[in-house]
Amino acid sequence: MELTDYRAQFPILGETTYLINHSLGAMPARAEERVAEYAHTWKTRGIRAWAEGWWTMPLTVGDQIGRIIGAPAGSTVMHQNVAIAEAIALSCFHPVDPLRNRVVYEEGNFPSVRYLYQAQPDLEVVVVPDDDAIVDAIDERTLLVPITHVLFKTGEIQDVAAIVRRAHEVGAHVILDAYQSAGIVPLDVTALNVDFAVGGSVKWLCGGPGNGWLYVRPDLAEVLEPTFMGWQAHARPFAFEPELEYADGAARFLTGTPNVPALYAATPGYDLIEEVGVETIRANSLRQTQLLIDLADAAGFDVASPRDPARRGGTVTIRTPEFEAVHKELSERAILCDFRPDAGIRLGPHFYTTDEELRYAGSQIAEIVASGAHEKHLGAVARF
Ligand SMILES: Cc1ncc(COP(=O)(O)O)c(C=O)c1O
């Protein structure tokens, strides 16, 4: 099967040039059926649906994420979003030891994670600019090292292994945000030996909103005790016991009632990612991101994302003059992409993108800049 044969399963590809998979992956048609299945189950099975699968969905769906990120079964659970997943990981270290209260924080992490750490009065957050500086900044006072596999703004892959080695030397824990890599860049959390990994499904996994996830290294999961938890994390939730006894394994990192409709919608995207395989997706992505770089070079635009394939994630950031307005004009031409302040226009092809679409987008960007068609948008602010 050719990769382009999958296009029919993503209806929006028939109507737009869809290059925004680093922000919201295209919806698989089957997700709509799954949402209807959820409603039908609720309607016909009622309360019985909990015992027939709903209750354990954060674990069963988490296992499917686990297969994509190299995590063993029973080590990944689903949550609403990264902010919650990260807060649960952080809650394992409360109360904080004042002699080990430092967070070595990578500047390029997604900001919602940064706000979470800044909001903790008992932590000292040390912000460092890049992966080399992270390694240098880690010492015996370091409690946590939240890092990102592929940076959201620049699309750059970080040297996770070196950071994990240094963190473990001094007894610190690494939390890897793999939102921008899961589903597009091969990722093996077991081989990387990270302590935690977090991510979501809105982007390359094509799983839609409400499907964040948290991986905890299995040996740690047996001993850590999250202080942000709920009844799903109890060893016997339906006994409604007055005292807390943690569930074994990843279940202890759950909270309360799961987001069942989101979990239904998530799996068609994961099924396709598993079927195609992340290695195949990556090979195609490297080829197509190189094509985008070549198109930018030919048009005389700067490329703000890495050229080196070893450092290049799934997104190419092209800096044109007045790129915010160029982005708006592209959107009016049904070429869907986005921009980030101080970076440029972000283009994220996925396995279902054709080379023709990339050439079309490249020629449209060049034409817009040359003709000044974007100038009517100058001053307008777009949010996504
Ligand atoms: C690297 C990264 N982490 C996290 C997020 C989102 O975090 P949350 O799930 O808390 O909205 C994004 C983008 O939305 C991201 O690119």
The ligand as a Tripos MOL2 file, in Angstrom:
@<TRIPOS>MOLECULE
LIG
   16    16     1     0     0
SMALL
NO_CHARGES

@<TRIPOS>ATOM
      1 C1          5.7040   20.1280   23.0700 C.3       1 LIG1
      2 C2          4.3030   20.4270   23.5130 C.ar      1 LIG1
      3 N1          3.9200   20.1260   24.7790 N.ar      1 LIG1
      4 C3          2.6780   20.3660   25.2180 C.ar      1 LIG1
      5 C4          1.7230   20.9350   24.3970 C.ar      1 LIG1
      6 C5          0.3220   21.1620   24.8870 C.3       1 LIG1
      7 O1          0.1450   20.9560   26.2700 O.3       1 LIG1
      8 P1         -1.2970   20.6580   26.8580 P.3       1 LIG1
      9 O2         -1.6360   19.2340   26.5180 O.co2     1 LIG1
     10 O3         -1.1460   20.8730   28.3160 O.co2     1 LIG1
     11 O4         -2.2640   21.6030   26.2240 O.co2     1 LIG1
     12 C6          2.0860   21.2710   23.0700 C.ar      1 LIG1
     13 C7          1.1550   21.8960   22.1010 C.2       1 LIG1
     14 O5          0.0170   22.1380   22.2100 O.2       1 LIG1
     15 C8          3.3960   21.0090   22.6340 C.ar      1 LIG1
     16 O6          3.7790   21.3050   21.3810 O.3       1 LIG1
@<TRIPOS>BOND
     1     1     2 1
     2     2     3 ar
     3     2    15 ar
     4     3     4 ar
     5     4     5 ar
     6     5     6 1
     7     5    12 ar
     8     6     7 1
     9     7     8 1
    10     8     9 2
    11     8    10 1
    12     8    11 1
    13    12    13 1
    14    12    15 ar
    15    13    14 2
    16    15    16 1
@<TRIPOS>SUBSTRUCTURE
     1 LIG1         1 GROUP 0 **** ****
